[in-house]
Amino acid sequence: MSYLEHNLKTVPAGFRKLFFLNWPVVLLLTAVACVGFLMLYSVAGGSLTPWAEPQMKRFVVGMVLMFGVAMVPIWFWRNMAGLAYGLSILLLLVVEFFGDVGMGAQRWIDLGFIRLQPSELTKITLVMILAAYYDWLDIKKTSRPVWVIIPLILILLPTFLVLTQPDLGTAILLVAGGGIIMFLAGVHWMYFAAVIAMAVALVFGVFESRGTPWQFLKDYQYKRIDTFLDPSTDPLGAGYHITQANIALGSGGWTGRGYMQGTQSRLNFLPEKHTDFIFTTLAEEFGFVGAFSLLVLYALIIFFCIVSAMNNKDRFASLLTLGVAATFFLFFAVNMSMVMGLAPVVGVPLPMVSYGGSAMLVLLVAFGLTQSAHVHRPR
């Protein structure tokens, strides 16, 4: 037992746990959120409303939730994994029949004080149930076909419900996040090779089905693919987002135009400047240096989560921490790739920076789970 742990015996148990939090992650999350506040203030033309102030309030609520979740023993969250997953599936079904429609998609439940997007919650509950499953399963059975089918069902069920909304971006994140956890749990690489082969065949089928009665994607999703391959084909229509994003990214240069001096966002050329495309505003105002600095903050969060998971002897806690870190990585990797033209536009927010209540609150609760794993790890 360390000197610090010995002296903390006199501190009440509830407060004692605060000393064992993964404080680097807490501070890094706060730093990223502050970047978001600054950018939301900028895109609003130097005003806290309508985006920065609500985002600050949500961050405070989210941090309270994170600390609250962190104080609860990790075994409790292991036992709650099945219930949490079942609740998220139920909410997705509620969205299917009674959800609010916005921008052509039916993804939200209006609770009055917040518009809840259950698909955001599902990203975390899927991590929980898969971590609990592989914690329960004998490691020798991990790659046996019968035991591989169960997690596949757990992944594909919410993926299908999310696709019907439609929300291709979240569906991709669910499949990718679930696959990463299966790989980390020890599933044989041959399964992933087979999936990659099927994915290639699926992509081929997607293109071949276009224009037929049984086409796999919606027309607007095909348009996004066309835009991704060649934005100049429709620069004022479907290619407008990427074209303006590229202008903003390029005009930032090494050090940027200066805070609140970005022309693309200030003159409203840049669409969705406060949500999916907020990274381009950051790059225009702070240049390569600012964009790279944000990427470093993200990378450090992932690093400290990996270190925590590697030092944790509890299999569920370790897989849960790695799963949350992987989901977090997919968030910013897909968003940045999307706005830089390296991936199709699929509507994935930049974590802790883009405006949005559900995404921020769910993400902070998820990091609360990793904090619970860190605080209550075997010593």
GIGIHU-V691796 format. One record per pair of residues at least 6 apart in sequence whose ideal C-beta (glycine too) atoms are under 8 Angstrom apart, sorted by the first residue. I is the first residue (numbers start at 1). GAP is how many residues later the second one is. D is the distance in Angstrom with one decimal. If there is no record, write none. Layout:
[[I/GAP/D] [I/GAP/D]]
This chain:
[[1/378/7.8] [4/15/7.2] [5/374/7.6] [8/8/5.1] [8/11/6.0] [11/8/7.7] [14/57/6.6] [17/53/7.3] [17/54/5.6] [17/358/5.1] [18/49/7.8] [20/354/7.1] [20/355/4.7] [21/46/7.9] [21/49/6.1] [21/350/5.5] [21/353/6.9] [21/354/6.2] [22/282/6.1] [22/283/7.9] [22/286/5.6] [22/348/7.1] [22/349/5.8] [22/352/4.5] [24/276/7.3] [24/280/4.8] [25/276/5.9] [25/279/5.0] [25/280/6.6] [25/283/7.9] [25/342/6.5] [25/345/7.3] [25/346/7.4] [26/40/7.9] [26/345/7.8] [28/269/5.7] [28/272/5.4] [28/273/4.9] [28/276/7.2] [29/272/6.7] [29/323/6.4] [29/335/7.3] [29/338/6.4] [30/33/7.8] [31/266/5.7] [32/262/7.1] [32/265/5.2] [32/266/7.1] [32/269/7.5] [32/319/7.5] [32/320/4.3] [32/321/6.5] [33/26/5.0] [33/319/4.9] [33/320/7.8] [33/327/7.9] [35/247/7.3] [35/259/6.0] [35/262/7.5] [35/317/7.9] [35/318/5.9] [36/19/6.4] [36/242/7.6] [36/314/8.0] [36/316/5.6] [36/317/3.8] [36/318/7.2] [36/319/7.9] [37/15/5.3] [37/18/6.3] [37/19/5.9] [37/22/7.8] [38/221/7.5] [39/239/5.5] [39/242/5.7] [39/243/5.5] [39/246/7.9] [39/314/6.4] [40/11/4.1] [40/12/4.1] [40/15/5.6] [40/234/5.9] [40/238/7.6] [40/315/5.8] [41/6/7.0] [41/7/6.3] [41/10/8.0] [41/11/4.4] [42/217/6.5] [42/218/4.8] [42/220/7.3] [42/223/7.1] [42/239/6.6] [42/243/6.5] [43/8/7.1] [43/222/5.0] [43/230/4.8] [43/231/5.1] [43/235/7.0] [43/238/5.6] [44/6/6.6] [44/7/5.5] [44/8/6.4] [44/230/7.5] [45/215/8.0] [45/221/6.9] [46/214/6.0] [48/8/7.9] [51/223/5.1] [51/304/4.7] [54/301/7.9] [54/303/7.5] [55/300/5.8] [55/305/7.2] [58/299/5.2] [58/302/5.3] [58/303/6.2] [59/301/6.5] [59/305/7.7] [61/300/6.8] [62/298/5.5] [62/299/4.9] [62/301/7.6] [62/302/3.5] [62/303/7.3] [63/301/6.3] [65/296/6.7] [65/299/6.0] [65/300/5.3] [65/303/6.2] [66/298/4.5] [66/299/6.5] [66/301/5.7] [66/302/3.8] [66/305/6.6] [67/301/7.1] [67/304/7.8] [68/300/7.0] [69/8/7.7] [69/296/5.8] [69/299/3.0] [69/300/6.0] [69/302/7.1] [69/303/5.9] [70/298/5.0] [70/301/3.5] [70/302/5.0] [70/304/7.9] [70/305/5.8] [71/301/7.5] [71/304/7.5] [72/300/5.8] [73/299/7.1] [73/303/5.1] [74/240/6.7] [74/242/7.1] [74/243/5.1] [74/246/7.9] [74/298/4.9] [74/299/5.1] [74/302/4.5] [74/303/7.8] [75/301/7.7] [77/51/6.8] [77/243/7.6] [77/292/5.8] [77/295/6.1] [78/53/7.9] [78/54/5.4] [78/57/6.7] [78/238/4.9] [80/48/7.7] [81/44/7.5] [81/47/4.1] [81/48/4.9] [81/50/7.1] [81/51/3.8] [82/47/6.4] [82/50/7.0] [84/40/8.0] [84/41/4.4] [84/44/5.6] [84/45/7.4] [85/40/4.5] [85/41/6.8] [85/43/6.6] [85/44/4.0] [85/69/7.2] [87/38/7.3] [88/30/6.0] [88/33/5.0] [88/34/4.4] [88/37/4.2] [88/38/7.7] [88/70/6.8] [89/33/7.7] [89/68/6.6] [89/69/6.2] [89/72/7.2] [91/18/6.7] [91/25/7.5] [91/27/3.6] [91/30/6.8] [91/31/8.0] [92/26/5.1] [92/27/6.9] [92/30/6.5] [92/66/6.1] [92/69/4.2] [92/70/6.9] [93/68/7.0] [94/15/6.1] [94/24/7.4] [95/11/6.3] [95/12/6.4] [95/13/7.1] [95/14/6.0] [95/23/5.6] [95/24/7.9] [95/66/8.0] [95/70/6.8] [96/10/7.5] [96/65/6.5] [96/68/6.4] [96/69/7.7] [98/11/7.5] [99/7/4.5] [99/8/6.4] [99/9/5.8] [99/10/5.9] [99/66/7.7] [100/6/7.1] [100/7/7.8] [100/8/4.3] [100/9/6.9] [100/10/5.1] [100/15/6.6] [102/6/6.3] [104/116/7.3] [105/60/5.4] [105/61/6.2] [105/62/6.2] [106/59/5.4] [107/10/5.4] [107/12/6.3] [107/58/4.9] [107/60/5.8] [108/7/4.4] [108/8/6.6] [108/9/5.4] [109/6/7.2] [109/7/4.7] [109/8/7.9] [109/9/6.6] [110/6/8.0] [114/243/5.0] [114/244/7.2] [114/247/8.0] [115/242/7.1] [115/243/7.2] [116/242/5.7] [117/241/4.1] [117/242/7.4] [119/39/7.8] [119/43/5.0] [119/46/7.1] [119/48/5.8] [119/51/4.5] [120/50/7.7] [120/238/4.5] [120/239/5.3] [120/242/4.5] [121/237/7.5] [121/241/5.4] [122/36/4.7] [122/40/7.0] [122/48/7.8] [122/52/6.7] [123/47/7.2] [123/50/6.1] [123/51/6.4] [123/54/6.4] [123/204/5.5] [123/239/7.2] [123/243/7.9] [124/200/7.1] [124/203/7.2] [124/238/5.9] [124/241/6.8] [124/242/4.5] [124/245/7.4] [126/28/6.9] [126/29/6.7] [126/32/6.3] [126/48/6.1] [126/51/6.7] [126/52/5.9] [127/50/6.6] [127/54/6.4] [127/193/6.4] [127/196/3.6] [127/197/6.0] [127/200/6.2] [127/239/7.5] [128/192/6.6] [128/241/7.2] [129/25/5.8] [130/21/5.7] [130/24/6.4] [130/25/7.7] [130/48/6.2] [130/51/4.6] [130/52/7.1] [130/55/7.6] [130/189/7.4] [130/193/6.8] [131/50/6.7] [131/185/5.2] [131/188/3.9] [131/189/4.3] [131/192/5.8] [132/184/6.0] [133/17/6.8] [133/18/6.0] [133/21/7.2] [134/8/6.9] [134/17/7.8] [134/47/7.4] [134/51/4.0] [134/52/7.9] [134/181/7.0] [134/185/5.9] [135/179/8.0] [135/180/4.7] [135/181/3.7] [135/184/6.8] [137/10/6.1] [139/47/6.2] [141/6/4.8] [142/43/5.9] [142/44/4.5] [142/45/5.7] [143/43/7.0] [143/44/5.5] [143/45/4.0] [143/48/7.3] [148/34/7.7] [148/39/6.2] [148/43/6.2] [151/27/6.9] [151/30/8.0] [151/31/5.8] [154/24/7.4] [155/19/6.4] [155/20/6.3] [155/23/3.7] [155/24/7.6] [156/19/8.0] [158/16/5.9] [159/12/5.0] [159/15/4.8] [159/16/5.7] [162/8/5.0] [162/9/4.7] [162/12/6.4] [163/8/4.8] [166/52/6.0] [166/55/7.5] [167/180/7.1] [168/49/7.6] [168/53/6.0] [168/178/5.3] [168/179/7.7] [169/165/6.9] [169/177/3.3] [169/178/4.6] [169/179/4.4] [170/178/7.6] [172/162/7.3] [172/174/6.5] [173/154/7.0] [173/157/5.2] [173/158/7.2] [173/161/6.9] [173/175/6.8] [176/154/5.5] [177/146/6.8] [177/149/5.7] [177/150/4.7] [177/153/6.0] [179/13/6.9] [179/16/7.1] [180/142/7.9] [180/143/7.2] [180/146/4.3] [181/138/6.3] [181/141/7.4] [181/142/4.8] [181/145/7.1] [182/9/7.7] [183/6/7.7] [183/9/6.4] [184/135/6.4] [184/138/5.4] [184/139/7.7] [184/142/7.8] [185/134/6.2] [202/14/7.8] [205/11/6.4] [206/10/4.8] [206/11/6.1] [209/6/4.3] [209/7/5.0] [210/7/7.9] [210/12/5.7] [215/7/7.7] [217/8/7.9] [223/11/7.9] [223/15/4.6] [224/14/7.0] [224/120/4.9] [224/121/5.3] [224/122/7.3] [225/119/5.6] [226/7/6.3] [226/8/7.6] [226/12/6.8] [227/6/7.4] [227/7/6.7] [227/11/4.5] [227/12/4.7] [227/14/7.6] [227/15/6.0] [227/117/7.5] [227/118/7.0] [228/14/7.4] [228/113/7.2] [228/115/7.1] [228/116/4.1] [228/117/7.1] [230/9/7.8] [231/8/3.7] [231/11/4.2] [231/12/5.3] [231/15/7.6] [231/110/7.0] [232/7/6.4] [232/11/7.5] [233/6/6.3] [234/6/7.7] [235/8/5.0] [240/31/6.8] [241/30/5.4] [241/31/7.3] [241/36/6.9] [241/104/5.8] [242/99/5.4] [242/103/6.9] [244/20/6.0] [244/25/5.1] [244/26/5.1] [244/27/6.7] [244/36/7.9] [245/25/6.9] [245/32/5.7] [245/35/4.6] [245/94/4.9] [245/95/7.5] [245/96/7.3] [246/94/7.9] [246/95/6.1] [247/17/6.1] [247/22/7.5] [248/14/6.7] [248/16/3.9] [248/17/7.2] [248/21/7.9] [248/22/5.7] [248/32/4.1] [248/33/6.7] [248/35/6.6] [248/36/4.2] [249/31/5.6] [249/34/4.9] [249/35/7.0] [249/90/7.5] [249/91/6.5] [251/6/6.8] [251/11/7.9] [251/12/7.1] [251/13/7.1] [251/33/5.7] [252/10/7.8] [252/31/4.6] [252/32/4.3] [252/33/6.9] [252/34/7.0] [252/35/4.2] [252/36/7.0] [252/38/7.7] [252/39/7.5] [253/34/5.1] [253/35/7.1] [254/33/5.1] [254/34/5.1] [254/35/6.3] [255/31/7.2] [255/32/4.4] [255/33/7.7] [255/34/5.5] [255/35/8.0] [256/6/7.8] [256/27/7.3] [256/28/6.4] [256/29/4.9] [256/30/4.2] [256/31/3.4] [256/33/7.3] [256/34/5.8] [257/6/7.3] [257/27/6.0] [257/28/5.8] [257/30/7.9] [258/27/6.4] [259/26/5.6] [259/27/7.4] [260/6/7.3] [260/25/7.0] [261/24/6.3] [262/19/5.6] [262/22/3.9] [262/23/4.6] [263/6/7.3] [263/21/7.6] [264/6/4.2] [264/9/7.8] [264/16/7.0] [264/17/7.3] [264/20/5.7] [265/8/4.6] [265/15/7.9] [265/16/4.4] [265/19/6.9] [265/20/8.0] [270/7/5.8] [270/10/6.1] [270/11/6.6] [271/6/6.5] [273/7/7.7] [273/8/5.6] [274/80/7.3] [274/81/4.5] [275/74/5.9] [275/79/4.9] [275/80/5.4] [275/81/6.4] [276/59/6.8] [276/62/7.3] [276/63/7.3] [276/69/7.5] [276/71/5.9] [276/72/6.9] [276/73/6.0] [276/74/7.5] [276/78/6.5] [277/62/5.5] [278/72/5.7] [278/75/5.7] [278/76/5.2] [278/77/7.5] [279/12/7.1] [279/15/7.8] [279/56/6.4] [279/57/5.9] [279/60/5.2] [279/71/5.2] [279/74/7.3] [280/59/5.2] [282/8/5.6] [282/9/6.0] [282/12/6.5] [282/71/7.6] [283/7/6.8] [283/8/4.4] [286/7/7.7] [294/59/7.5] [295/37/7.8] [295/41/7.6] [298/30/7.7] [298/31/7.7] [298/34/5.2] [298/53/7.8] [301/24/7.7] [301/27/6.7] [302/23/5.2] [302/26/6.8] [302/27/5.7] [305/16/5.5] [305/17/7.2] [305/19/6.8] [305/20/3.8] [305/23/7.7] [305/65/6.0] [306/16/7.0] [306/19/6.3] [308/13/5.6] [308/62/6.8] [308/65/7.1] [308/66/4.8] [308/69/7.8] [309/8/7.7] [309/9/4.5] [309/10/7.8] [309/12/4.0] [309/13/4.7] [309/16/7.3] [309/64/7.8] [310/8/7.5] [311/66/7.1] [312/6/4.6] [312/9/6.8] [312/61/6.1] [312/62/7.3] [312/65/4.5] [312/66/7.6] [313/64/7.0] [313/65/4.7] [314/59/7.1] [314/63/6.2] [314/64/6.2] [316/57/8.0] [317/55/7.9] [317/56/3.5] [317/57/8.0] [317/59/7.5] [317/60/6.2] [318/55/7.4] [320/49/5.9] [320/50/6.8] [320/53/5.7] [321/49/4.6] [321/52/5.2] [321/53/7.4] [324/42/4.8] [324/43/6.6] [324/45/6.4] [324/46/5.1] [325/45/7.5] [327/39/7.1] [328/23/6.1] [328/35/7.1] [328/38/7.7] [331/17/6.4] [331/18/7.3] [331/19/7.4] [331/20/4.3] [331/32/7.8] [332/18/6.1] [332/19/5.5] [334/9/6.3] [334/12/6.9] [334/14/4.6] [335/13/4.9] [335/14/6.5] [335/15/4.6] [335/16/7.8] [335/19/7.6] [336/14/7.4] [337/6/3.9] [338/6/7.0] [338/7/5.4] [338/8/6.3] [338/10/6.5] [349/7/5.5] [349/10/5.2] [351/8/7.0] [351/12/5.8] [352/8/6.4] [352/11/6.7]]
